[in-house]
Amino acid sequence: MEPVVAGRKPIPVEVEAGKTYWWCSCGKSAKQPFCDGSHKGSGLSPQSWTAAESGTQWFCACKKTAGQPMCDGSHKTA
């Protein structure tokens, strides 16, 4: 299954060092960019990501990034 495009620009999130985040890979979550369980039955699963340091990170919303879960600019052509 192809993921749903949840947005056309990355989502900035203030993250905490050492904390694990679950990025939505299906695009159906109402809590973008994070998983809310909406993927069930889609064949897609959320991806875990642990912050190395605290600060702003730019999570992909178009779900086309090669650098999952971070934006790599793919939304410009998605």
C-alpha positions in Angstrom: 0.0 0.0 0.0 1.1 3.5 -0.8 1.1 6.0 2.2 -1.3 8.9 2.2 0.3 12.3 1.8 -0.4 14.0 5.1 1.2 17.4 4.2 3.3 19.2 1.6 5.9 20.6 4.0 7.9 19.2 6.9 6.6 19.4 10.5 8.9 21.0 13.1 8.9 19.2 16.4 10.9 20.1 19.6 12.4 16.8 20.6 14.1 15.6 23.8 17.4 13.8 23.8 17.0 10.1 24.5 13.3 10.1 23.9 11.8 7.7 21.3 9.2 8.9 18.9 6.9 6.9 16.6 6.7 8.5 13.2 3.5 7.8 11.2 4.5 6.1 7.9 1.0 5.6 6.5 -0.1 9.2 6.5 -3.5 8.5 8.1 -2.7 9.6 11.7 -4.6 12.6 13.1 -1.5 13.3 15.3 0.9 14.0 12.5 3.8 13.4 12.3 3.3 10.7 14.9 1.4 7.5 15.0 -2.1 7.2 16.5 -2.8 3.6 15.4 -4.6 4.5 12.2 -2.3 2.3 10.2 -3.9 -0.9 11.4 -4.8 -3.1 8.5 -2.9 -0.9 6.0 0.2 -3.1 5.8 2.3 -0.1 7.0 3.9 0.3 10.4 5.1 3.3 12.4 8.9 3.8 12.6 10.7 4.4 15.8 13.2 7.2 16.0 15.3 8.2 19.1 16.5 11.8 19.4 20.3 12.0 19.8 20.0 15.6 21.2 17.3 18.0 22.2 16.1 20.6 19.7 14.0 21.2 16.6 13.7 18.3 14.1 11.8 18.4 10.8 9.7 15.3 10.4 8.4 14.3 6.9 4.7 14.8 6.3 4.6 13.8 2.6 5.8 10.2 3.5 8.0 10.2 0.4 11.3 10.9 2.1 14.3 8.6 1.7 15.6 9.7 5.1 12.6 8.5 7.1 11.4 9.9 9.4 13.2 13.2 8.6 12.4 15.5 5.7 14.8 15.3 2.7 12.9 17.7 0.5 10.9 15.0 -1.4 7.7 17.0 -0.8 8.8 19.4 -3.5 8.2 16.7 -6.1 5.6 14.5 -4.3 
